[in-house]
Amino acid sequence: SRSYSDFMDLYEKGMNTPNFKQLIASVPCYNTLDDHEVSNNFGADYPQTQPVIYRSGMAAYMAYQHMITPSYQNGLSLNHLGYPFNIG
């Protein structure tokens, strides 16, 4: 993917597959940013070497990341990327 709409299309496709929808409806899920959200194995220099792709990918990630994260439903900011997690 290179553009915001390319990234958004990928998220839309992934989030709307029947098995994924069933999973997130029944199991608490957290979306985690890793080195594959924008490009495979992107590193710290990626924002400087591929700024347009990086900004597009991160904007799409931020648009979709809260859709399945319970913490967003509890009132955390849209720009918040850390979540409380308690078991038991």
N, C-alpha and C positions, 0 to 999 in steps of 0.2 A: 504494500500500500504506500501511496505517496501523498495523497490529498486527504483532507478532513472527511470528505464524502466517501472515499475508499475505506477509511478506518471505520466510519459510522456504518457502512454497509456490512462490514465483517462483524461488528458487534450486534447489529440487528439480526443477522443470520444466526449467529451463535446463541443469542439470548432467546430466540424464538423457536429453537428446535424443541420438539415435544419432550424428549427425555430430559433436557436441561430445565425446561419449565417445570416439569414434574419434580425434579430434584430440588430446585430452589423453593418450591412450594412446601416441601416437606422436611427439609434439612436446613438449619441456619448456615448461611454461607457468608464468607468475607472475600471480597475481591482484593487481590494482592498485586501490587505493582512489582514487576520483576524485569529482567533484562530481555524479555521477549514481547513486551507490550507494543513497542514501536517498531522494532526490527530485531531479528534474531541476534542475540548476544550483543546488543548495543551497550556501549560503555560511557564513561563519564565525559569523553570528548565528543560524543554524538551531537549534543546541542550546538557545538561550534562547527562541526564538520558537515552536519546535515540539518541546519536549523529549521527549514520549512517542514521537512518530514517529521522532525522531532516535535515541533509545535502542533502539527496536525494530529499526530498520534496521541500526544498527551491531552489535547483538547477533547478528543473522542473518548479517551480513557476516563477523563474527569466527568464527561457527560453521562457515561454509563456506570461508573464505579459504584455509585450510591444506590442504584436500583435494587441490588440484592443484599446490601449491607444493612443489618439490623440497626446499627448505631445511627445511621442517617435518620431512620424512623424515630429515633429517640432525641432528635433535635440538634445533632451536631452540624456544624457548618458544611456547606457544599465543598469547601476547599480542604476539609479535614481528611488526612490520610492515615491517622492512627486511631485505633479503636480499643475500647476496653474489652477484655475477654475473660470471663470467669466460668469455671466448670465446677459444678457441685454446689 
